[in-house]
Amino acid sequence: MDYRDPSYSVRTLTADVRTHLANWRLYKKAAKIWPIISITTYVARFFLIIFGILVVIWCEVHKGLTKGEGFLALLVLVLPAIFAWMIVEQFAWNHDLRQKGISSDHDVWKVSQFPQE
């Protein structure tokens, strides 16, 4: 099941949080325990983003980077890390599903999906 709030046509942070919360509740209902690994990786995403931005700002200030060089550093360093982390989140979600027998070993679910019964 792909939970999406019908009042949001564009994916926003609020809709993303709601999607994850809805899936985590379904998981808790099915497994009687929260998906700790998935929740941890989701929360860690925001710390990763903030840390990456702070590193780029620090480099701009201490290394004398221009505005364009700082933006390039942001693109080169932070964006690949964010995309890689989203893959880590998907692995964590699928690991949690498989660990409790909610999903088979051959199924792959996006973090916005919960397996149908």
Stockholm file with secondary structure:
# STOCKHOLM 1.0

chainA/1-117         MDYRDPSYSVRTLTADVRTHLANWRLYKKAAKIWPIISITTYVARFFLIIFGILVVIWCEVHKGLTKGEGFLALLVLVLPAIFAWMIVEQFAWNHDLRQKGISSDHDVWKVSQFPQE
#=GR chainA/1-117 SS CBCCCTTCSSCCHHHHHHHHHHHHHHHHHHHSSCCHHHHHHHHHHHHHHHHHHHHHHHHHHHHTCCHHHHHHHIIIIIHHHHHHHHHHHHHHHHHHHHHTTSSCTTCCCCTTBCCCC
#=GC SS_cons         CBCCCTTCSSCCHHHHHHHHHHHHHHHHHHHSSCCHHHHHHHHHHHHHHHHHHHHHHHHHHHHTCCHHHHHHHIIIIIHHHHHHHHHHHHHHHHHHHHHTTSSCTTCCCCTTBCCCC
//
